[in-house]
């Protein structure tokens, strides 16, 4: 896979310019909002999403992409929720100051 294709797959772009990312309904966890955004790749779904939290009226967002692939969209959403909760439990508010990939 060429470097351009790698970035396109990580960002969810396809050859025809449409996004391979479909967001699931957000969930709340310990004051954070988790939005699962699995990336469709070759019939599978890569675990990806964002963690959002408003602090003093300012919205902070951390995006993450994992190497994990799932066979269907809902499994990828469930896995994203699991990983995001794990990140929140491990890092709490400190994760809002950096991008996770």
N, CA, C and O atoms as CSV, one atom per row, in Angstrom:
chain,resi,resn,atom,element,x,y,z
A,1,UNK,N,N,0.854,-1.178,0.000
A,1,UNK,CA,C,0.000,0.000,0.000
A,1,UNK,C,C,0.892,1.231,0.000
A,1,UNK,O,O,1.780,1.354,0.844
A,2,UNK,N,N,0.664,2.143,-0.941
A,2,UNK,CA,C,1.451,3.365,-0.999
A,2,UNK,C,C,1.116,4.299,0.139
A,2,UNK,O,O,0.085,4.152,0.794
A,3,UNK,N,N,1.993,5.262,0.372
A,3,UNK,CA,C,1.795,6.206,1.470
A,3,UNK,C,C,0.497,6.977,1.320
A,3,UNK,O,O,-0.211,7.187,2.305
A,4,UNK,N,N,0.170,7.403,0.110
A,4,UNK,CA,C,-1.085,8.130,-0.126
A,4,UNK,C,C,-2.296,7.277,0.214
A,4,UNK,O,O,-3.252,7.755,0.824
A,5,UNK,N,N,-2.250,5.998,-0.189
A,5,UNK,CA,C,-3.357,5.096,0.117
A,5,UNK,C,C,-3.465,4.831,1.604
A,5,UNK,O,O,-4.568,4.676,2.128
A,6,UNK,N,N,-2.326,4.775,2.294
A,6,UNK,CA,C,-2.349,4.577,3.743
A,6,UNK,C,C,-3.071,5.723,4.416
A,6,UNK,O,O,-3.936,5.506,5.264
A,7,UNK,N,N,-2.713,6.964,4.037
A,7,UNK,CA,C,-3.378,8.120,4.636
A,7,UNK,C,C,-4.860,8.154,4.297
A,7,UNK,O,O,-5.686,8.495,5.144
A,8,UNK,N,N,-5.202,7.799,3.056
A,8,UNK,CA,C,-6.615,7.770,2.675
A,8,UNK,C,C,-7.370,6.752,3.511
A,8,UNK,O,O,-8.486,7.020,3.955
A,9,UNK,N,N,-6.772,5.580,3.731
A,9,UNK,CA,C,-7.475,4.566,4.516
A,9,UNK,C,C,-7.593,4.977,5.975
A,9,UNK,O,O,-8.611,4.710,6.613
A,10,UNK,N,N,-6.567,5.621,6.506
A,10,UNK,CA,C,-6.636,6.069,7.897
A,10,UNK,C,C,-7.648,7.181,8.083
A,10,UNK,O,O,-8.294,7.275,9.127
A,11,UNK,N,N,-7.785,8.016,7.081
A,11,UNK,CA,C,-8.716,9.140,7.174
A,11,UNK,C,C,-10.093,8.792,6.646
A,11,UNK,O,O,-11.016,9.600,6.742
A,12,UNK,N,N,-10.241,7.602,6.091
A,12,UNK,CA,C,-11.555,7.157,5.660
A,12,UNK,C,C,-11.936,7.595,4.263
A,12,UNK,O,O,-13.120,7.561,3.928
A,13,UNK,N,N,-10.995,8.004,3.432
A,13,UNK,CA,C,-11.316,8.410,2.074
A,13,UNK,C,C,-11.258,7.210,1.156
A,13,UNK,O,O,-10.442,6.306,1.340
A,14,UNK,N,N,-12.114,7.211,0.184
A,14,UNK,CA,C,-12.069,6.160,-0.817
A,14,UNK,C,C,-11.681,6.775,-2.148
A,14,UNK,O,O,-11.567,7.995,-2.269
A,15,UNK,N,N,-11.480,5.943,-3.130
A,15,UNK,CA,C,-11.026,6.423,-4.428
A,15,UNK,C,C,-12.016,7.388,-5.065
A,15,UNK,O,O,-11.613,8.283,-5.808
A,16,UNK,N,N,-13.310,7.219,-4.786
A,16,UNK,CA,C,-14.286,8.113,-5.401
A,16,UNK,C,C,-14.549,9.349,-4.555
A,16,UNK,O,O,-15.453,10.124,-4.867
A,17,UNK,N,N,-13.776,9.549,-3.491
A,17,UNK,CA,C,-13.886,10.766,-2.695
A,17,UNK,C,C,-14.917,10.710,-1.596
A,17,UNK,O,O,-15.055,11.674,-0.843
A,18,UNK,N,N,-15.650,9.613,-1.474
A,18,UNK,CA,C,-16.618,9.523,-0.398
A,18,UNK,C,C,-15.942,8.999,0.850
A,18,UNK,O,O,-14.924,8.312,0.769
A,19,UNK,N,N,-16.489,9.311,1.972
A,19,UNK,CA,C,-15.892,8.915,3.235
A,19,UNK,C,C,-16.240,7.475,3.572
A,19,UNK,O,O,-17.368,7.036,3.350
A,20,UNK,N,N,-15.271,6.737,4.111
A,20,UNK,CA,C,-15.519,5.392,4.585
A,20,UNK,C,C,-15.896,5.396,6.058
A,20,UNK,O,O,-15.965,4.339,6.685
A,21,UNK,N,N,-16.142,6.584,6.616
A,21,UNK,CA,C,-16.451,6.723,8.027
A,21,UNK,C,C,-17.937,7.014,8.199
A,21,UNK,O,O,-18.488,7.913,7.564
A,22,UNK,N,N,-18.567,6.243,9.063
A,22,UNK,CA,C,-19.965,6.459,9.420
A,22,UNK,C,C,-20.010,6.504,10.941
A,22,UNK,O,O,-19.609,5.545,11.601
A,23,UNK,N,N,-20.488,7.593,11.496
A,23,UNK,CA,C,-20.519,7.743,12.950
A,23,UNK,C,C,-21.728,7.021,13.545
A,23,UNK,O,O,-22.824,7.048,12.985
A,24,UNK,N,N,-21.507,6.386,14.673
A,24,UNK,CA,C,-22.587,5.771,15.441
A,24,UNK,C,C,-23.137,6.810,16.412
A,24,UNK,O,O,-22.538,7.870,16.594
A,25,UNK,N,N,-24.253,6.518,17.024
A,25,UNK,CA,C,-24.806,7.413,18.029
A,25,UNK,C,C,-23.809,7.560,19.174
A,25,UNK,O,O,-23.236,6.571,19.630
A,26,UNK,N,N,-23.600,8.792,19.640
A,26,UNK,CA,C,-22.646,9.010,20.742
A,26,UNK,C,C,-23.153,8.409,22.046
A,26,UNK,O,O,-24.357,8.282,22.267
A,27,UNK,N,N,-22.201,8.042,22.907
A,27,UNK,CA,C,-22.540,7.588,24.251
A,27,UNK,C,C,-21.772,8.451,25.247
A,27,UNK,O,O,-20.742,9.031,24.902
A,28,UNK,N,N,-22.262,8.537,26.459
A,28,UNK,CA,C,-21.608,9.288,27.527
A,28,UNK,C,C,-20.905,8.319,28.465
A,28,UNK,O,O,-21.410,7.234,28.755
A,29,UNK,N,N,-19.722,8.733,28.937
A,29,UNK,CA,C,-18.962,7.916,29.884
A,29,UNK,C,C,-18.078,8.831,30.723
A,29,UNK,O,O,-17.176,9.483,30.198
A,30,UNK,N,N,-18.338,8.876,32.026
A,30,UNK,CA,C,-17.527,9.634,32.981
A,30,UNK,C,C,-17.306,11.087,32.562
A,30,UNK,O,O,-16.209,11.623,32.712
A,31,UNK,N,N,-18.358,11.718,32.037
A,31,UNK,CA,C,-18.271,13.123,31.647
A,31,UNK,C,C,-17.739,13.358,30.251
A,31,UNK,O,O,-17.642,14.507,29.819
A,32,UNK,N,N,-17.388,12.298,29.530
A,32,UNK,CA,C,-16.899,12.382,28.164
A,32,UNK,C,C,-17.986,11.885,27.214
A,32,UNK,O,O,-18.864,11.118,27.609
A,33,UNK,N,N,-17.920,12.319,25.984
A,33,UNK,CA,C,-18.774,11.784,24.927
A,33,UNK,C,C,-17.891,10.963,24.003
A,33,UNK,O,O,-16.849,11.430,23.544
A,34,UNK,N,N,-18.317,9.742,23.738
A,34,UNK,CA,C,-17.588,8.845,22.840
A,34,UNK,C,C,-18.394,8.729,21.551
A,34,UNK,O,O,-19.583,8.412,21.575
A,35,UNK,N,N,-17.733,8.988,20.430
A,35,UNK,CA,C,-18.370,8.839,19.125
A,35,UNK,C,C,-17.579,7.798,18.338
A,35,UNK,O,O,-16.445,8.044,17.924
A,36,UNK,N,N,-18.182,6.650,18.140
A,36,UNK,CA,C,-17.545,5.599,17.348
A,36,UNK,C,C,-17.679,5.957,15.869
A,36,UNK,O,O,-18.768,6.276,15.393
A,37,UNK,N,N,-16.559,5.899,15.150
A,37,UNK,CA,C,-16.536,6.197,13.718
A,37,UNK,C,C,-15.728,5.129,12.975
A,37,UNK,O,O,-14.675,5.431,12.415
A,38,UNK,N,N,-16.216,3.878,12.967
A,38,UNK,CA,C,-15.479,2.808,12.297
A,38,UNK,C,C,-15.200,3.160,10.841
A,38,UNK,O,O,-16.035,3.758,10.163
A,39,UNK,N,N,-14.023,2.783,10.373
A,39,UNK,CA,C,-13.614,3.066,9.003
A,39,UNK,C,C,-13.778,1.796,8.179
A,39,UNK,O,O,-13.199,0.760,8.505
A,40,UNK,N,N,-14.563,1.874,7.120
A,40,UNK,CA,C,-14.787,0.733,6.235
A,40,UNK,C,C,-13.567,0.530,5.350
A,40,UNK,O,O,-13.136,1.434,4.633
A,41,UNK,N,N,-13.019,-0.691,5.420
A,41,UNK,CA,C,-11.836,-1.042,4.628
A,41,UNK,C,C,-11.962,-2.467,4.113
A,41,UNK,O,O,-11.868,-3.419,4.888
A,42,UNK,N,N,-12.168,-2.617,2.852
A,42,UNK,CA,C,-12.172,-3.945,2.237
A,42,UNK,C,C,-13.125,-4.933,2.872
A,42,UNK,O,O,-12.766,-6.094,3.067
A,43,UNK,N,N,-14.315,-4.508,3.194
A,43,UNK,CA,C,-15.313,-5.402,3.771
A,43,UNK,C,C,-15.215,-5.571,5.275
A,43,UNK,O,O,-16.011,-6.296,5.871
A,44,UNK,N,N,-14.249,-4.911,5.894
A,44,UNK,CA,C,-14.122,-4.931,7.350
A,44,UNK,C,C,-14.193,-3.499,7.866
A,44,UNK,O,O,-14.240,-2.549,7.085
A,45,UNK,N,N,-14.199,-3.355,9.183
A,45,UNK,CA,C,-14.295,-2.036,9.797
A,45,UNK,C,C,-13.186,-1.854,10.823
A,45,UNK,O,O,-13.083,-2.608,11.790
A,46,UNK,N,N,-12.357,-0.837,10.593
A,46,UNK,CA,C,-11.264,-0.508,11.513
A,46,UNK,C,C,-11.825,0.274,12.694
A,46,UNK,O,O,-12.686,1.136,12.519
A,47,UNK,N,N,-11.340,-0.026,13.892
A,47,UNK,CA,C,-11.750,0.669,15.105
A,47,UNK,C,C,-11.224,2.100,15.077
A,47,UNK,O,O,-10.015,2.321,15.006
A,48,UNK,N,N,-12.132,3.068,15.134
A,48,UNK,CA,C,-11.757,4.481,15.133
A,48,UNK,C,C,-12.881,5.288,15.757
A,48,UNK,O,O,-14.040,4.874,15.750
A,49,UNK,N,N,-12.529,6.434,16.289
A,49,UNK,CA,C,-13.545,7.293,16.874
A,49,UNK,C,C,-12.951,8.529,17.495
A,49,UNK,O,O,-11.790,8.868,17.266
A,50,UNK,N,N,-13.759,9.192,18.278
A,50,UNK,CA,C,-13.290,10.376,18.982
A,50,UNK,C,C,-13.885,10.426,20.376
A,50,UNK,O,O,-14.956,9.885,20.651
A,51,UNK,N,N,-13.139,11.103,21.244
A,51,UNK,CA,C,-13.553,11.326,22.627
A,51,UNK,C,C,-13.657,12.836,22.787
A,51,UNK,O,O,-12.710,13.561,22.482
A,52,UNK,N,N,-14.791,13.307,23.260
A,52,UNK,CA,C,-15.058,14.738,23.337
A,52,UNK,C,C,-15.446,15.111,24.761
A,52,UNK,O,O,-16.132,14.357,25.452
A,53,UNK,N,N,-14.993,16.295,25.189
A,53,UNK,CA,C,-15.397,16.811,26.493
A,53,UNK,C,C,-15.356,18.335,26.464
A,53,UNK,O,O,-14.402,18.934,25.968
A,54,UNK,N,N,-16.388,18.941,26.992
A,54,UNK,CA,C,-16.429,20.400,27.120
A,54,UNK,C,C,-15.829,20.782,28.468
A,54,UNK,O,O,-16.223,20.259,29.510
A,55,UNK,N,N,-14.866,21.707,28.429
A,55,UNK,CA,C,-14.203,22.191,29.635
A,55,UNK,C,C,-14.221,23.710,29.590
A,55,UNK,O,O,-13.687,24.312,28.658
A,56,UNK,N,N,-14.835,24.336,30.597
A,56,UNK,CA,C,-14.921,25.793,30.671
A,56,UNK,C,C,-15.464,26.397,29.378
A,56,UNK,O,O,-14.958,27.415,28.906
A,57,UNK,N,N,-16.481,25.779,28.814
A,57,UNK,CA,C,-17.116,26.282,27.610
A,57,UNK,C,C,-16.369,26.000,26.322
A,57,UNK,O,O,-16.825,26.393,25.248
A,58,UNK,N,N,-15.235,25.330,26.406
A,58,UNK,CA,C,-14.445,24.994,25.219
A,58,UNK,C,C,-14.507,23.486,24.997
A,58,UNK,O,O,-14.322,22.702,25.927
A,59,UNK,N,N,-14.769,23.092,23.751
A,59,UNK,CA,C,-14.865,21.676,23.420
A,59,UNK,C,C,-13.493,21.137,23.029
A,59,UNK,O,O,-12.824,21.680,22.151
A,60,UNK,N,N,-13.090,20.065,23.694
A,60,UNK,CA,C,-11.825,19.382,23.400
A,60,UNK,C,C,-12.153,18.039,22.774
A,60,UNK,O,O,-13.062,17.341,23.225
A,61,UNK,N,N,-11.412,17.676,21.732
A,61,UNK,CA,C,-11.674,16.445,21.008
A,61,UNK,C,C,-10.362,15.693,20.777
A,61,UNK,O,O,-9.357,16.274,20.366
A,62,UNK,N,N,-10.397,14.407,21.047
A,62,UNK,CA,C,-9.258,13.540,20.780
A,62,UNK,C,C,-9.728,12.426,19.859
A,62,UNK,O,O,-10.687,11.720,20.170
A,63,UNK,N,N,-9.060,12.271,18.739
A,63,UNK,CA,C,-9.391,11.205,17.790
A,63,UNK,C,C,-8.424,10.047,17.976
A,63,UNK,O,O,-7.269,10.241,18.354
A,64,UNK,N,N,-8.905,8.845,17.707
A,64,UNK,CA,C,-8.045,7.675,17.782
A,64,UNK,C,C,-8.396,6.690,16.679
A,64,UNK,O,O,-9.549,6.577,16.262
A,65,UNK,N,N,-7.376,5.984,16.220
A,65,UNK,CA,C,-7.516,4.918,15.232
A,65,UNK,C,C,-6.684,3.746,15.732
A,65,UNK,O,O,-5.535,3.918,16.139
A,66,UNK,N,N,-7.259,2.580,15.700
A,66,UNK,CA,C,-6.567,1.376,16.122
A,66,UNK,C,C,-6.392,0.434,14.940
A,66,UNK,O,O,-7.096,0.551,13.937
A,67,UNK,N,N,-5.468,-0.485,15.055
A,67,UNK,CA,C,-5.211,-1.451,13.992
A,67,UNK,C,C,-6.276,-2.547,13.948
A,67,UNK,O,O,-6.342,-3.312,12.986
A,68,UNK,N,N,-7.102,-2.622,14.980
A,68,UNK,CA,C,-8.097,-3.690,15.084
A,68,UNK,C,C,-9.141,-3.582,13.976
A,68,UNK,O,O,-9.656,-2.500,13.696
A,69,UNK,N,N,-9.447,-4.719,13.350
A,69,UNK,CA,C,-10.506,-4.796,12.344
A,69,UNK,C,C,-11.608,-5.707,12.852
A,69,UNK,O,O,-11.358,-6.668,13.579
A,70,UNK,N,N,-12.830,-5.386,12.456
A,70,UNK,CA,C,-14.005,-6.153,12.842
A,70,UNK,C,C,-14.788,-6.513,11.587
A,70,UNK,O,O,-14.730,-5.801,10.584
A,71,UNK,N,N,-15.513,-7.613,11.647
A,71,UNK,CA,C,-16.247,-8.097,10.486
A,71,UNK,C,C,-17.519,-7.351,10.167
A,71,UNK,O,O,-18.021,-7.435,9.046
A,72,UNK,N,N,-18.053,-6.619,11.133
A,72,UNK,CA,C,-19.274,-5.861,10.866
A,72,UNK,C,C,-19.255,-4.538,11.633
A,72,UNK,O,O,-18.499,-4.361,12.588
A,73,UNK,N,N,-20.106,-3.619,11.186
A,73,UNK,CA,C,-20.130,-2.267,11.728
A,73,UNK,C,C,-20.399,-2.266,13.239
A,73,UNK,O,O,-19.685,-1.593,13.983
A,74,UNK,N,N,-21.406,-2.999,13.702
A,74,UNK,CA,C,-21.771,-2.967,15.116
A,74,UNK,C,C,-20.656,-3.511,15.997
A,74,UNK,O,O,-20.428,-2.988,17.088
A,75,UNK,N,N,-19.961,-4.543,15.552
A,75,UNK,CA,C,-18.828,-5.055,16.326
A,75,UNK,C,C,-17.730,-4.003,16.444
A,75,UNK,O,O,-17.092,-3.875,17.489
A,76,UNK,N,N,-17.514,-3.253,15.364
A,76,UNK,CA,C,-16.517,-2.177,15.392
A,76,UNK,C,C,-16.947,-1.059,16.338
A,76,UNK,O,O,-16.114,-0.502,17.052
A,77,UNK,N,N,-18.230,-0.726,16.352
A,77,UNK,CA,C,-18.753,0.288,17.277
A,77,UNK,C,C,-18.544,-0.173,18.716
A,77,UNK,O,O,-18.057,0.589,19.551
A,78,UNK,N,N,-18.908,-1.410,19.003
A,78,UNK,CA,C,-18.742,-1.953,20.354
A,78,UNK,C,C,-17.275,-1.935,20.774
A,78,UNK,O,O,-16.957,-1.590,21.912
A,79,UNK,N,N,-16.385,-2.305,19.860
A,79,UNK,CA,C,-14.959,-2.323,20.167
A,79,UNK,C,C,-14.444,-0.901,20.382
A,79,UNK,O,O,-13.613,-0.668,21.260
A,80,UNK,N,N,-14.928,0.041,19.593
A,80,UNK,CA,C,-14.551,1.440,19.760
A,80,UNK,C,C,-14.962,1.944,21.144
A,80,UNK,O,O,-14.177,2.608,21.821
A,81,UNK,N,N,-16.181,1.632,21.562
A,81,UNK,CA,C,-16.636,2.042,22.891
A,81,UNK,C,C,-15.745,1.458,23.977
A,81,UNK,O,O,-15.373,2.151,24.924
A,82,UNK,N,N,-15.405,0.191,23.838
A,82,UNK,CA,C,-14.525,-0.474,24.799
A,82,UNK,C,C,-13.165,0.225,24.873
A,82,UNK,O,O,-12.680,0.538,25.960
A,83,UNK,N,N,-12.551,0.468,23.697
A,83,UNK,CA,C,-11.223,1.098,23.671
A,83,UNK,C,C,-11.276,2.530,24.205
A,83,UNK,O,O,-10.382,2.945,24.942
A,84,UNK,N,N,-12.305,3.282,23.846
A,84,UNK,CA,C,-12.427,4.662,24.324
A,84,UNK,C,C,-12.585,4.696,25.841
A,84,UNK,O,O,-11.978,5.538,26.501
A,85,UNK,N,N,-13.375,3.811,26.396
A,85,UNK,CA,C,-13.533,3.739,27.856
A,85,UNK,C,C,-12.204,3.398,28.521
A,85,UNK,O,O,-11.869,3.945,29.572
A,86,UNK,N,N,-11.460,2.503,27.909
A,86,UNK,CA,C,-10.142,2.135,28.422
A,86,UNK,C,C,-9.212,3.351,28.420
A,86,UNK,O,O,-8.498,3.589,29.394
A,87,UNK,N,N,-9.220,4.112,27.339
A,87,UNK,CA,C,-8.395,5.321,27.246
A,87,UNK,C,C,-8.800,6.327,28.321
A,87,UNK,O,O,-7.943,6.911,28.985
A,88,UNK,N,N,-10.093,6.527,28.490
A,88,UNK,CA,C,-10.590,7.469,29.503
A,88,UNK,C,C,-10.183,7.007,30.895
A,88,UNK,O,O,-9.723,7.812,31.706
A,89,UNK,N,N,-10.346,5.723,31.178
A,89,UNK,CA,C,-9.978,5.195,32.493
A,89,UNK,C,C,-8.484,5.359,32.776
A,89,UNK,O,O,-8.090,5.645,33.906
A,90,UNK,N,N,-7.662,5.178,31.752
A,90,UNK,CA,C,-6.209,5.263,31.930
A,90,UNK,C,C,-5.698,6.702,31.995
A,90,UNK,O,O,-4.771,6.995,32.749
A,91,UNK,N,N,-6.299,7.603,31.206
A,91,UNK,CA,C,-5.715,8.928,31.050
A,91,UNK,C,C,-6.580,10.078,31.526
A,91,UNK,O,O,-6.065,11.166,31.787
A,92,UNK,N,N,-7.864,9.867,31.643
A,92,UNK,CA,C,-8.746,10.930,32.113
A,92,UNK,C,C,-8.596,12.210,31.309
A,92,UNK,O,O,-8.448,12.172,30.087
A,93,UNK,N,N,-8.635,13.347,32.001
A,93,UNK,CA,C,-8.576,14.638,31.328
A,93,UNK,C,C,-7.253,14.893,30.618
A,93,UNK,O,O,-7.197,15.749,29.735
A,94,UNK,N,N,-6.190,14.182,30.971
A,94,UNK,CA,C,-4.894,14.386,30.324
A,94,UNK,C,C,-4.941,14.065,28.831
A,94,UNK,O,O,-4.161,14.629,28.063
A,95,UNK,N,N,-5.830,13.179,28.404
A,95,UNK,CA,C,-5.884,12.810,27.001
A,95,UNK,C,C,-6.423,13.923,26.115
A,95,UNK,O,O,-6.274,13.863,24.895
A,96,UNK,N,N,-7.043,14.932,26.702
A,96,UNK,CA,C,-7.621,16.013,25.897
A,96,UNK,C,C,-6.581,16.931,25.288
A,96,UNK,O,O,-6.898,17.737,24.414
A,97,UNK,N,N,-5.352,16.818,25.737
A,97,UNK,CA,C,-4.313,17.720,25.243
A,97,UNK,C,C,-3.489,17.128,24.116
A,97,UNK,O,O,-2.522,17.749,23.674
A,98,UNK,N,N,-3.854,15.914,23.626
A,98,UNK,CA,C,-3.068,15.322,22.547
A,98,UNK,C,C,-3.920,14.431,21.657
A,98,UNK,O,O,-5.009,13.998,22.033
A,99,UNK,N,N,-3.401,14.176,20.487
A,99,UNK,CA,C,-4.051,13.318,19.491
A,99,UNK,C,C,-3.567,11.889,19.691
A,99,UNK,O,O,-2.365,11.663,19.831
A,100,UNK,N,N,-4.479,10.919,19.708
A,100,UNK,CA,C,-4.112,9.519,19.876
A,100,UNK,C,C,-4.291,8.802,18.542
A,100,UNK,O,O,-5.337,8.908,17.902
A,101,UNK,N,N,-3.270,8.082,18.139
A,101,UNK,CA,C,-3.385,7.279,16.905
A,101,UNK,C,C,-2.808,5.917,17.184
A,101,UNK,O,O,-2.790,5.062,16.299
